[in-house]
Amino acid sequence: MTVARAPGKAILLGEHFVVHGTGAILCAIDKYATVTVSPRDKGVYVKSRYGELEFHDTDLKGAPEHHRPFLNIATELGMKVDTIIDSQIPPGVGLGSSSSCCVAGAGAMLNSSRDGVIETALRAERSVFEGASGADTAVCTVGGIIEFRNGEHKVVESDPILLAIASTGRIHSTAKTVEAVRQYRERNPKEFESACKQVKGLVGDARNALDSKDLVSLGAHMWLNQELLKEIKVSDATIDKIVEAASRTSYGAKLTGAGAGGCVIALVDDSNCQRTLEAMRACGAEAFSVKTDMDGLRVGQTLS
Ligand code: MEV
């Protein structure tokens, strides 16, 4: 039996634009998906919050979406395994639920916490969402805070940060919002190019703010990024309301992940975390705080 645990993630800056080459800054968060695999005689068995499935085919086209990434990994590696998934990460709200499961699945089946994991996990994720940039699988594997651009990541040496998170409770489809942004770009090429340029600059400046532990500057850059996410129409009235409320008490707030529902993050520290969570709850959102996970993927026979 092998157990693997991978963190979820929040995108501090650059979601959507990263698909178009701007770069992004991501933070692994201390909410986890755990995948346990053990050998079996035939086929692949998967059990998760979406139900149970026994699969004996090598053609994955007909496999249900939620189970397909695990079948993809097992088929690639020629493994016959029982695969049990247990996740603390709310699904479909931009906190890396699916990437974290892909990373933990790859780690458990490869019995490795690094070698080949990012690539295997990304192929698994792309079996359901072809356009994935790879940013989420990278940060869920290495943990901490990373800068991601064009398939490559660099770890940002930073102290752990604290985020207040509000869930709108509205589940989104990342693939659909990424496609909607592609269509926006086609209709508004000049505006989109200008927004990309600005995001590139914000990502660079935010990286400097992290290096110098300047939360005020980092938060301000997150807020500016939110304005550009609004421009490309991935924000909505609920998100805007929470961002406005959280901006009054935190260093800066924005949507995280695909938008169109999902979650808002606000950069906080111990001095303003509770007030920000209350401000988020006053908007009717479910709110909780997370801090940076510094470990990334962990793999073993048991995990303490
Ligand atoms: C989703 O968490 C982030 C997006 O930028 C898509 C991606 O990078 O694959 C919307």
Boltz pocket constraint, residues with backbone or C-beta under 6 A from the ligand:
constraints:
  - pocket:
      binder: B
      contacts: [[A, 11], [A, 14], [A, 15], [A, 16], [A, 17], [A, 18], [A, 19], [A, 94], [A, 131], [A, 132], [A, 133], [A, 134], [A, 135], [A, 136], [A, 174], [A, 178], [A, 257], [A, 258]]
      max_distance: 6.0
